């Protein structure tokens, strides 16, 4: 349609070249805006956010066998009495030391409701982790331009009080329209530090927050 309009304008005897150039500038601006809007919309869909090419809503069986899921079970205290299982894997890429996924135990498709990438530090390195968290947070803020961002500050990890009564973390979250969340946080447990980047569904979020 834009091309047809341009052809008619060029064929018009009374139209000056300067007006054609002005019109083309407007067209370029409109096209740029349209593609930018489409990119933002896609980034605000939790299903399009991937960690090592794994995303929420996909079947874990597309990436791992049932035996691999079972042999790599790693269930934290806050999931012990829930309907969810968690499996964690190492050596899945160059970005993270460990990848964890969560899915309902009785779900035959093993639909992923939670995925998290972890960078593991062998000692408590508060400043290093927080610096890396800020870098990732900056990237997420550019990706999730339309989402609500919350920096929760320092929170105690009460679910791990039996393991370490002083355990705490610094989470920053981005909330989607359906209440799903993306999160980047530094965790400090038993003098060890982990940087965790993940996304989870609203239902899974209720479990880990309780």
matplotlib code that plots the C-alpha trace (Angstrom):
import matplotlib.pyplot as plt

x = [0.0, 2.8, 4.6, 1.4, 1.0, 4.7, 4.3, 1.3, 3.2, 6.2, 4.0, 2.3, 3.7, 3.1, 4.9, 8.4, 11.3, 11.6, 8.0, 8.8, 11.9, 9.8, 7.2, 9.8, 11.2, 7.7, 7.4, 10.7, 9.7, 6.4, 8.0, 10.6, 7.9, 5.9, 8.8, 9.8, 6.3, 6.2, 9.6, 8.3, 5.1, 7.1, 9.4, 6.5, 5.3, 6.7, 6.7, 9.2, 11.8, 14.3, 17.1, 19.4, 16.6, 14.1, 10.9, 7.9, 5.0, 7.2, 7.4, 10.5, 10.4, 11.4, 14.8, 15.3, 14.2, 12.0, 14.9, 17.1, 14.4, 14.2, 17.9, 18.5, 15.7, 16.7, 13.7, 14.2, 12.4, 9.7, 8.6, 8.7, 5.0, 3.8, 2.7, 5.9, 9.2, 12.4, 15.2, 18.6, 21.3, 24.9, 27.0, 24.3, 26.0, 28.6, 26.4, 25.2, 26.7, 23.3, 19.9, 16.8, 13.2, 10.0, 7.0, 4.0, 4.8, 1.7, 1.7, 2.6, 3.7, 6.0, 5.0, 7.6, 6.2, 9.6, 13.1, 16.1, 19.8, 22.4, 25.9, 27.6, 30.3, 32.2, 32.3, 30.3, 31.1, 28.4, 29.8, 30.6, 27.2, 25.4, 27.4, 26.5, 22.8, 22.8, 24.2, 21.5, 18.8, 19.8, 19.3, 16.0, 14.7, 15.5, 13.8, 10.7, 10.0, 6.3, 6.5, 6.4, 9.8, 10.2, 13.5, 12.6, 15.8, 17.1, 14.7, 15.3, 15.0, 12.7, 12.2, 15.8, 16.0, 16.8, 19.7, 20.9, 18.9, 20.8, 20.2, 18.9, 18.6, 18.1, 15.4, 14.4, 11.2, 9.4, 5.7, 3.7, 0.0, -0.9, 1.1, 3.9, 7.3, 10.9, 13.4, 17.1, 18.5, 21.6, 21.3, 23.6, 23.4, 25.9, 28.7, 28.1, 26.7, 24.5, 23.2, 19.8, 17.9, 14.5, 10.9, 7.8, 4.1, 1.6, 0.7, 4.3, 4.9, 2.3, 4.1, 7.5, 6.3, 4.3]
y = [0.0, 2.4, 1.5, 2.3, 5.7, 6.5, 5.6, 7.9, 10.7, 10.2, 10.2, 13.5, 16.4, 19.0, 17.1, 18.3, 15.9, 17.4, 16.3, 12.8, 12.7, 13.9, 11.3, 8.5, 9.7, 9.3, 5.8, 4.7, 6.1, 4.2, 0.9, 1.2, 1.9, -1.2, -3.6, -2.1, -2.6, -6.2, -6.9, -5.4, -7.4, -10.6, -9.9, -9.4, -13.0, -15.4, -18.2, -16.4, -16.0, -18.9, -20.2, -22.5, -22.7, -24.0, -22.1, -22.1, -24.2, -26.6, -30.2, -31.2, -34.4, -32.4, -31.9, -34.8, -38.4, -39.5, -41.4, -38.2, -36.2, -38.8, -39.3, -35.5, -34.8, -32.0, -30.9, -27.9, -27.7, -25.4, -28.0, -31.1, -31.0, -29.7, -31.3, -30.2, -32.0, -30.2, -31.6, -29.9, -30.4, -29.2, -28.7, -27.4, -24.4, -21.7, -19.2, -21.1, -23.8, -25.4, -25.4, -26.3, -27.0, -27.5, -29.5, -31.2, -34.7, -36.3, -34.5, -37.0, -34.3, -32.8, -29.2, -26.8, -24.2, -23.0, -22.7, -21.3, -20.8, -20.6, -19.3, -20.9, -19.2, -21.4, -18.8, -15.8, -13.1, -10.5, -7.7, -9.9, -11.4, -8.1, -6.5, -9.4, -9.1, -5.4, -6.2, -8.9, -6.6, -3.9, -6.4, -7.6, -4.0, -3.4, -6.7, -6.3, -2.7, -3.0, -5.0, -3.9, -4.1, -4.5, -4.6, -6.4, -5.6, -8.1, -10.9, -13.8, -17.4, -18.7, -22.0, -22.8, -21.8, -25.4, -25.5, -21.9, -19.6, -16.6, -17.4, -14.5, -13.2, -10.0, -10.6, -8.3, -9.4, -8.5, -9.3, -10.4, -9.6, -13.2, -12.8, -14.9, -13.6, -13.3, -13.0, -12.4, -12.7, -13.2, -16.0, -16.3, -19.6, -21.3, -18.9, -19.7, -17.5, -18.3, -16.0, -17.2, -16.1, -17.7, -17.5, -19.2, -19.4, -17.8, -21.3, -22.2, -18.7, -19.3, -22.5, -21.1, -17.9, -19.9]
z = [0.0, 0.9, -2.3, -4.4, -2.7, -3.4, -7.1, -7.4, -5.7, -8.0, -11.1, -10.0, -12.0, -9.3, -6.5, -5.5, -4.7, -1.2, -0.4, -1.6, 0.7, 3.6, 3.0, 2.9, 6.3, 7.7, 6.2, 7.7, 11.2, 11.0, 10.0, 12.8, 15.3, 14.2, 14.4, 17.8, 19.2, 18.0, 19.7, 23.0, 22.8, 22.3, 25.2, 27.5, 26.9, 29.5, 27.0, 24.8, 27.6, 27.4, 29.5, 27.5, 24.9, 27.5, 28.2, 30.5, 29.1, 27.2, 28.0, 30.0, 28.0, 24.9, 26.6, 29.0, 29.3, 32.2, 33.7, 33.5, 35.3, 38.1, 38.5, 38.8, 41.3, 43.6, 45.7, 48.1, 51.4, 50.1, 47.6, 49.8, 50.7, 47.3, 44.1, 42.3, 41.6, 40.6, 38.5, 38.2, 35.6, 35.2, 32.0, 29.9, 28.4, 29.1, 30.9, 34.0, 36.2, 36.9, 35.3, 37.4, 36.1, 38.1, 37.0, 38.5, 39.8, 38.3, 35.0, 32.3, 29.9, 32.6, 31.6, 32.8, 35.4, 36.5, 35.0, 36.7, 35.7, 38.5, 38.8, 41.8, 43.8, 46.2, 49.0, 50.1, 47.6, 48.2, 46.0, 43.0, 43.0, 43.4, 40.6, 38.2, 39.4, 38.4, 35.0, 34.4, 35.8, 33.3, 30.5, 31.8, 32.2, 28.5, 27.5, 29.8, 29.0, 29.8, 33.0, 36.7, 38.3, 42.0, 44.0, 47.2, 49.1, 51.6, 52.5, 54.9, 53.5, 56.1, 54.2, 54.8, 58.5, 59.5, 57.1, 57.9, 60.1, 58.7, 55.0, 53.0, 49.4, 47.3, 44.6, 41.8, 40.0, 36.8, 36.8, 33.7, 33.1, 34.2, 37.4, 36.2, 37.2, 36.0, 38.8, 39.3, 42.8, 44.9, 47.5, 50.6, 52.3, 54.7, 53.6, 49.9, 47.2, 44.2, 41.5, 40.2, 37.1, 36.6, 35.5, 37.0, 36.6, 39.1, 40.5, 41.1, 42.6, 45.3, 46.3, 46.7, 48.5, 51.1]

ax = plt.figure().add_subplot(projection="3d")
ax.plot(x, y, z, "-o")
ax.set_aspect("equal")
plt.show()
